[in-house]
Amino acid sequence: MQDMTIAFLFPGQGAQKPGMGEPWVEHESWELVEEASEAAGRDVAHLLLHADADELTQTRNSQLATYVLSSVVLDAVEMLGLEPVAVAGHSLGEYTAIT
């Protein structure tokens, strides 16, 4: 097998869309959504699954939803054993990259 160089690039605010968490609900990494909800005192699952575009576009919602879902995806990728040689993020995505 060939060596691969992998970099992770995380999205910023504006990448959110209604229902964006749906493909991840059954994945074991979804537990991070529950942890984030508890830490933030907010229903993050609602934002990722049921919020409409108007609700999701509000900065306080879009940033939380985007960060948490990026963290879910990162966790899932790490479970596969993939490790990046570099990470980067656009705007809000910088926080996920730092994580």
N, C-alpha and C positions, 0 to 999 in steps of 0.2 A: 504494500500500500504506500502511496506517495504521501510525503509530509505535506500538510496543508497549513497555510498561514491564514488565520482567522482574526478578523477584527469585528467588534460589536459596535453598532451605531444606534443610539437611542433617540427616539423622536421627542419633539418638544410640543408645547401647547399648539393646538391646531390639528393635530393628528387624530384627535378623538372623533368617535362617531357612535351613534346610538347602537346598542347591542354588541359593542366591541368585545365584551367579555364572554359572550356565548360559547365560542369554540373551546374555552378553557375551563368551563364549569366542572366538568367531570375529571379534570386532571388533578393529581395530588398537589400540585403547586397552588391550586386555588385556595388552599388553607391560608396563604398569605393575605388574601382578601379579608378573611375573617379577622386575622391579626391586625391588619391595617384599620379595619372598622372599629375594633376595640381601642386601638391607640388614638385614632382621630376622633372617636366619639361620634362617628357618622356611619351611615349605611353605604359602604363603598360598593357592595354587590348591587345595590339599587342603581348606582351611577353606571356601573359596567353592563348592566342587563336591561334596565327598564327606563332610564332617563331619556327624555326626548332631546332633540337637537338644541332647543332653547335652554333647557336646564343644563345640559352638558357643556354648552358654550360658556357658561358663567365661569370666570377664572377660578374661583374657589372649588368648582367641581371638575373642570377640565384638567387642571394640574394634578389634583389628587387621583383622578381616574387614570390619567396617562402614566403617572409615576407608578402607581400600584400595578397596573397591567404590565408595564415594562418589567417590573420586578418579578411578576409571575412568569413571564416568558423567559427572563434570565434564569430563574430558578429551574425551569423545565429544561432549558438548554444545558445548564450545568449538570443536571441529572444524567444527561447523555454522555458526559465526560468531555465535552468540548470546552476548551479554554482559549480565550483570545490572547493574541500577542499585543493587542492594543484595544482601547475602548475610547469612544467619543460620544458626544451628545450634542444635539441642537438645542440651545437655550435650556429649557427645563430638563431635557435629556442629559445634560451635564451632571445633574444630581444622580441619575440612575448610573451613569458611567462611573461616578465616584464611588457609588455603593458597590 
